[in-house]
Amino acid sequence: YTDSNDIANDLALLKMINPDMASSSVFSPNKESMYHAFPPGSHEGAINFISLMRLLLKDNIYIPSSSALGYQGQIDALNSGANVISVNMTPQEYCEDFSIYRARDRIKRSYEDVINIIHQANMEVGKYV
């Protein structure tokens, strides 16, 4: 389990290495993993960690809103400090090869879904430069 010491150590490490991108997501037990018996993580914990990263790290760091957070979770992440959105681009014919894609909230989003998530978070789609 992740405790407050783990969180503090993770944040200290991120501050020290000063990455261009850092992410947080919800732990999802996988029956094919040695961690299969552990309980799932909380969306609230992931969202709080995203908020802490935004407060601690430089303004221009990329913090993705992970597709593992689910539809509403991605909106919450964007409202809590995430500034990019993670989209599952794996071709459908390969998704069954990876057990991570069988998770309940881990679904492929259409372009329209992504735009709606961004707009519901009161953000705009940026232009690629």
Secondary structure as GFF3:
##gff-version 3
##sequence-region A 1 129
A	DSSP	alpha_helix	4	17	.	.	.	ID=ss1
A	DSSP	alpha_helix	43	56	.	.	.	ID=ss2
A	DSSP	beta_strand	64	65	.	.	.	ID=ss3
A	DSSP	three_ten_helix	67	69	.	.	.	ID=ss4
A	DSSP	alpha_helix	70	79	.	.	.	ID=ss5
A	DSSP	beta_strand	84	85	.	.	.	ID=ss6
A	DSSP	alpha_helix	92	95	.	.	.	ID=ss7
A	DSSP	three_ten_helix	99	102	.	.	.	ID=ss8
A	DSSP	alpha_helix	111	120	.	.	.	ID=ss9
###
